[in-house]
């Protein structure tokens, strides 16, 4: 049945005869001795124990069948096989192997086994199930036997495991080799992107002490828009109206926040306010932005190859982008020496540019920009650095991930200029926490601070005459 994809018999190693499972002899009653009546065993831990043994048994069978698949399948031929044909081949080979091993499985176990084997051959093994689960946002692997997942902002331990470290390393190698990278003892960490756009990072022994460490930030197939974020409570309609005016009027925006706080999601949502007539260039380390405009040019930096050559940094991309007549430049994340080119672009005719930065508050974001300029080796007086930042950055949007896992836009702050040697800023909207619900959910509300926007006149000139009531704070309940 599977002659098209099966290796020639001469090229396959002969499988060792599988030992039939020894059946335990039934206890025979000796003549002349009365049969001993035994008390029934208490079944307190039986269900859990039975389920664990079943999983272990299926795991052992899967390892053996996977070994036989690698021995029998012509891997170069199956690259061009359809999914239905390949599934049929796997089912036929596994049925033959199970018969040789004298193993009997029920329908559910067979279906699970066939799916696992297909994932091993064509996918990413145990990770496939988690990658297909849309409720999972992050996959965090701490060695072969501990895989955590994030659902709704909370981490939980999954029941998915790898057989051993060798199995985990094989899946890692499969991922990185597909994108032309490598990971081993001499190069023990790697950053890559999966076929669906998910961000992948791995670190292997000897750097990873207790087994390989893998983190996968899943790529959302459906782009969240402003309306979705308002509905989820990330911010309010009033804040959305203000942000629409800010982006449409080409204010330079920085989205600040910690890891996993929703910076890229916020940046994606803000980009929806950009007009289709504008030329946008995006620069990222790992391409994640999903801009919906017609005129978008996407660039992605590249690490050095094995010989240490061929690296293309975000700064290289940014310098080249300035020669490509962009209306706006969007940098996925500013984290190094590209900061000075980004600020200069914002100051020299590329109004409306946007980027993200790691910081815990708007004031921290400004300090981080100062530090990155210093680390880039550019010797400038502190006042000149701050003057450059104050004239380049107009708006800082602070995103935060709260203790309950929810992601909120906790502050919108305007940069209004310089006062002496200090950058002056004013907060326009903020999230005010009022308590914690019994289920651990953060209770709070969004409120205006009462400060009228510094850019109100600019908004009016561009046709966005925001009402004064938008900036009036609500009375405390």
Secondary structure, DSSP 8 states (H G I E B T S, - for coil): --TTTB--GGGS------------------TTS----------SSHHHHHHHHHHHHHHHHHHHHHHHHHHHB-HHHHTTS-HHHHHHHHHHHHHHHHHHTT----HHHHHHHHHHHHHHHHS-TTHHHHHH-TT--EEEEESTT-EEEEETTEEEE-S---SSHHHHHHHHHHHHHHTT---SSSS-EEEEE-TTS-EEEEE-TTTSTTS-EEEEE---SS---HHHHHHHTSS-HHHHHHHHHHHHTT--EEEEE-TTSSHHHHHHHHHTTS-TTS-EEEEESS-------SSEEEEE-B---TTS---B-HHHHHHHHTTS--SEEEES---STHHHHHHHHHHTT-TT-EEEEE-SSHHHHHHHHHHHHHHTT----HHHHHHHHHHH--EEEEEEE-TTS-EEEEEEEEEEEEETTEEEEEEEEEEEEEEE-TTS-EEEEEEE-S---TTHHHHHHTT----GGGGS-----
